[in-house]
Amino acid sequence: MSNRAKSFLITGVVYLVALVVAIASAHQFIDAHQWVVVLTGHLFATLVVFIASQIYKNSSLYDPFWSVAPIPIAIYVALWPESTEINLEKVILILIPVMYWALRLTANWIRDWGGLEHEDFRYINLKAKPFAFLIDLFGIHIYPTLQVNLSLFPIYYALSVSTNEVGILLYLSSLFTVLAVTLELVSDEQMRIFRRNASNKGKTMRLGLWSYSRHPNYLGEILFWWGLYLMTISLDTSYWYLFICPLIMNLMFSLITCQMMDNRSLERRPDYADYMKSTRQLIIWKTNQ
């Protein structure tokens, strides 16, 4: 068995244990608010992955958690709603984009991950700072879990609480969310094709969507989370205040993730500064330069 295959086997076992622990821990709070149940399971599963990342000295074990954890969460609130009413049409319209996003992102990770011998440079840099253990626990594991949990919160109201009838706005917002995931898919595929060409090594990608935006894949990710919010308020506008959920995700990408990626590219590619002048961070639109 190759090292990569062993890495996937280990990851699969870790995530299976995490799921069992999540269900067992959440069950202890089964009479509490449904999202407290979800949050409890989400956090305990995170701790399992964190312990495994400590054992194998690789925080990239957490990477697929971002896209894998929302699957059981969405299914749970859809099939066991607090309203006790299951509207199949609504469930399908909301779960299709969620599952599309989760499966695509997970498949992307499977295709690109080099195994436990490789760790994301961002994690390596963060753990090089003082208080590495705390940064690893709270910065690399707990914070992203809380971020995803908060950003998923709107679908709790959409799937579990709201009993309003489905209208054209839910169809449109579901389509919007699917298109957001497709934007991620196209962006990632364009970059993958570019990187496969050995002659492009060390060069900056300036083709397709990347000729307009430095991070079109992250734009798609951000729009996906806004899509969950739009699907929720399409059912009931009284949940308008939940805009804070996708907004915080939006700010994380635009102020932290994109900045980290830009800074790394500036260090590695001499032409990246010029590329930044001719493109926008996220919006797909040419600059005047």
Secondary structure, 3 states (H helix, E strand, C coil): CCHHHHHHHHHHHHHHHHHHHHHHHHHCCCCCCHHHHHHHHHHHHHHHHHHHHHHCCCHHHHCCHHHHCHHHHHHHHHHCCCCCCCCHHHHHHHHHHHHHHHHHHHHHHHHHCCCCCCCCHHHHHHHCCCCHHHHHHHHHHHHHHHHHHHHHHHHHHHHHHCCCCCCHHHHHHHHHHHHHHHHHHHHHHHHHHHHHCHHHCCCCCCCHHHHCECCHHHHHHHHHHHHHHHHHHHHCHHHHHHHHHHHHHHHHHHHHHHHHHHHHHHHHCCCHHHHHHHCECCCCCCCCC
